[in-house]
């Protein structure tokens, strides 16, 4: 949580230098953001749109998440997405599938870093939503995996939510995870939004001051 608090402060204080024609939020994620196993309208991204509207915000949200996607896939898709949508902020929620497939953390870090750089070079701000792996992957690998998100956020000075499924995965409440033990249920989507909102709301507040 110290990492989160540090970058919440950074997000609040940084001048947001998006391009003049930039608009809205672009979410580039995997099945967690693509509402796997449920109606897309029940996913946390759809709930984000509802919350922004309730706050009186007319910020468009583009959900470019693809179930099963990896950081390599996101990196390949991002340039076209940036060109098409010209977002003010890119929310990156990728890496979980890299870890579950045993891909090298160094490759994952390189992909995420390049995504951040591409987004920033386009004039967009970046928010990073991290993930953690189940303990059966071994402590050495799970620690290296989690550290990737910290290192990327530190290197590029982007806000980080260390674990998007905080309070959901690995808890005693079985109603929050689907039978596969990997994907959250519809009941968990509000909690996912609350976790992501910690970064999005700070970005939103900073946006309003510039």
C-alpha positions as CSV (number, residue, x, y, z in Angstrom):
1,X,0.0,0.0,0.0
2,X,3.0,2.3,0.4
3,X,3.5,2.1,-3.3
4,X,-0.1,3.0,-3.9
5,X,0.0,6.0,-1.6
6,X,3.3,7.3,-3.1
7,X,1.8,7.3,-6.6
8,X,-1.5,8.7,-5.6
9,X,0.5,11.7,-4.4
10,X,2.4,11.8,-7.6
11,X,-0.8,11.6,-9.6
12,X,-2.3,14.5,-7.6
13,X,0.7,16.8,-8.0
14,X,1.8,16.1,-11.6
15,X,0.8,18.5,-14.4
16,X,-1.2,16.5,-16.9
17,X,0.0,17.3,-20.3
18,X,-2.5,15.6,-22.6
19,X,-2.8,16.8,-26.2
20,X,-5.4,19.4,-26.9
21,X,-7.7,17.0,-28.9
22,X,-7.4,14.1,-26.4
23,X,-10.6,12.8,-25.0
24,X,-11.6,10.1,-22.5
25,X,-10.4,7.0,-20.9
26,X,-9.0,4.0,-22.8
27,X,-8.8,0.8,-20.9
28,X,-6.5,-1.9,-22.3
29,X,-6.9,-5.1,-20.4
30,X,-7.6,-8.8,-20.4
31,X,-10.6,-10.9,-19.2
32,X,-10.7,-9.0,-15.8
33,X,-11.8,-5.9,-17.7
34,X,-13.6,-7.7,-20.5
35,X,-16.1,-9.1,-18.0
36,X,-15.4,-12.7,-18.7
37,X,-18.2,-15.0,-17.7
38,X,-20.8,-12.4,-17.4
39,X,-22.7,-9.7,-19.3
40,X,-20.4,-6.9,-20.3
41,X,-22.9,-4.5,-18.8
42,X,-22.1,-6.0,-15.4
43,X,-18.4,-5.6,-15.6
44,X,-16.4,-3.0,-13.7
45,X,-15.7,-0.9,-16.8
46,X,-19.5,-0.5,-17.4
47,X,-19.9,0.4,-13.7
48,X,-17.2,3.0,-14.2
49,X,-19.1,4.7,-16.9
50,X,-22.2,4.7,-14.6
51,X,-20.2,6.2,-11.7
52,X,-18.7,8.9,-13.9
53,X,-22.2,9.8,-15.1
54,X,-23.5,9.9,-11.6
55,X,-20.6,12.3,-10.7
56,X,-21.8,14.6,-13.5
57,X,-18.8,13.7,-15.8
58,X,-19.2,13.3,-19.5
59,X,-15.9,11.5,-19.9
60,X,-16.1,8.8,-22.7
61,X,-14.8,5.4,-21.7
62,X,-13.5,2.9,-24.4
63,X,-13.1,-0.6,-23.2
64,X,-10.5,-2.2,-25.5
65,X,-10.0,-5.3,-23.3
66,X,-9.7,-8.7,-24.7
67,X,-10.0,-12.0,-22.8
68,X,-6.8,-14.0,-22.8
69,X,-4.7,-11.0,-23.8
70,X,-1.1,-10.7,-22.7
71,X,1.2,-7.7,-22.5
72,X,2.6,-8.6,-25.9
73,X,-0.9,-8.6,-27.4
74,X,-1.6,-5.3,-25.7
75,X,1.6,-3.8,-27.0
76,X,0.7,-4.9,-30.5
77,X,-2.8,-3.4,-30.3
78,X,-2.0,-0.1,-28.6
79,X,-0.7,2.0,-31.5
80,X,-3.9,1.6,-33.4
81,X,-6.0,2.2,-30.4
82,X,-4.1,5.4,-29.6
83,X,-4.5,6.7,-33.1
84,X,-8.2,5.9,-33.3
85,X,-9.3,7.2,-29.9
86,X,-6.7,9.8,-28.8
87,X,-7.3,9.2,-25.1
88,X,-6.5,11.5,-22.3
89,X,-5.6,8.6,-20.1
90,X,-4.7,5.0,-20.8
91,X,-5.5,2.4,-18.1
92,X,-3.3,-0.6,-18.5
93,X,-4.7,-3.8,-16.9
94,X,-2.5,-6.6,-18.4
95,X,0.0,-9.1,-17.1
96,X,-2.1,-11.7,-15.5
97,X,-2.1,-14.0,-18.4
98,X,1.7,-13.6,-18.8
99,X,2.1,-14.9,-15.3
100,X,-0.4,-17.7,-15.5
101,X,1.4,-18.9,-18.7
102,X,4.8,-18.8,-16.9
103,X,6.2,-16.1,-19.2
104,X,9.4,-14.4,-18.2
105,X,8.8,-11.3,-15.9
106,X,11.6,-9.5,-17.8
107,X,9.6,-9.8,-21.1
108,X,6.5,-8.7,-19.4
109,X,8.2,-5.7,-17.9
110,X,9.6,-4.7,-21.3
111,X,6.2,-4.9,-22.9
112,X,4.5,-2.8,-20.2
113,X,7.3,-0.2,-20.3
114,X,6.9,0.1,-24.1
115,X,3.1,0.5,-23.7
116,X,3.6,3.2,-21.1
117,X,6.1,5.0,-23.3
118,X,3.8,4.8,-26.4
119,X,0.9,6.2,-24.4
120,X,2.9,9.0,-22.9
121,X,4.4,9.9,-26.3
122,X,0.9,10.2,-27.6
123,X,0.2,12.8,-24.9
124,X,-1.9,10.5,-22.7
125,X,-1.5,9.9,-19.0
126,X,-1.2,6.4,-17.8
127,X,-2.6,4.4,-14.9
128,X,-1.4,0.9,-14.1
129,X,-3.5,-1.8,-12.6
130,X,-1.4,-4.6,-11.2
131,X,-2.1,-8.2,-10.5
132,X,-0.8,-11.0,-8.3
133,X,-0.4,-14.7,-8.9
134,X,-1.7,-17.6,-6.8
135,X,0.9,-18.9,-4.3
136,X,1.2,-22.3,-6.1
137,X,3.4,-20.6,-8.7
138,X,6.2,-20.4,-6.1
139,X,7.3,-17.4,-4.1
140,X,10.3,-16.6,-6.2
141,X,8.2,-16.3,-9.4
142,X,5.2,-14.6,-7.8
143,X,7.5,-12.0,-6.1
144,X,9.3,-11.3,-9.4
145,X,5.9,-11.0,-11.1
146,X,4.5,-8.5,-8.6
147,X,7.7,-6.5,-8.7
148,X,7.3,-5.9,-12.4
149,X,4.4,-3.5,-11.8
150,X,6.3,-1.6,-9.1
151,X,9.4,-1.3,-11.3
152,X,7.4,0.0,-14.3
153,X,5.4,2.5,-12.2
154,X,8.7,3.7,-10.6
155,X,10.6,4.0,-13.9
156,X,7.9,5.9,-15.7
157,X,6.4,7.7,-12.7
158,X,2.9,6.4,-13.3
159,X,0.3,5.7,-10.6
160,X,-0.1,2.1,-9.6
161,X,-2.8,0.0,-8.0
162,X,-0.6,-3.0,-6.9
163,X,-3.4,-5.6,-6.9
164,X,-6.7,-4.9,-8.7
165,X,-8.4,-7.8,-7.0
166,X,-7.4,-6.7,-3.5
167,X,-10.2,-7.9,-1.1
168,X,-11.6,-10.2,-3.8
169,X,-9.1,-13.0,-4.8
170,X,-7.9,-15.2,-2.0
171,X,-10.6,-14.2,0.5
172,X,-13.0,-16.5,2.3
173,X,-16.0,-15.0,0.4
174,X,-16.4,-17.6,-2.4
175,X,-19.2,-15.6,-4.0
176,X,-16.6,-13.2,-5.4
177,X,-14.7,-15.6,-7.6
178,X,-15.9,-17.9,-10.4
179,X,-15.5,-21.6,-10.2
180,X,-12.2,-21.5,-12.1
181,X,-10.6,-19.5,-9.2
182,X,-9.2,-17.0,-11.6
183,X,-12.1,-14.7,-12.7
184,X,-14.2,-12.6,-10.4
185,X,-17.9,-12.8,-10.4
186,X,-20.5,-10.2,-11.1
187,X,-20.8,-9.7,-7.4
188,X,-17.2,-8.6,-7.2
189,X,-17.3,-6.0,-10.0
190,X,-18.2,-3.1,-7.7
191,X,-15.2,-3.9,-5.5
192,X,-12.9,-4.0,-8.5
193,X,-14.2,-0.6,-9.5
194,X,-13.6,0.7,-6.0
195,X,-10.0,-0.4,-6.3
196,X,-9.5,1.1,-9.8
197,X,-11.3,4.3,-8.7
198,X,-8.6,5.1,-6.3
199,X,-6.4,6.0,-9.3
200,X,-9.1,7.1,-11.7
201,X,-10.6,9.6,-9.3
202,X,-7.3,11.2,-8.5
203,X,-6.6,11.5,-12.2
204,X,-10.1,12.9,-12.8
205,X,-9.6,15.5,-10.0
206,X,-6.3,16.5,-11.4
207,X,-7.8,16.8,-14.9
208,X,-10.4,19.3,-13.6
209,X,-7.7,21.6,-12.3
210,X,-5.9,22.0,-15.6
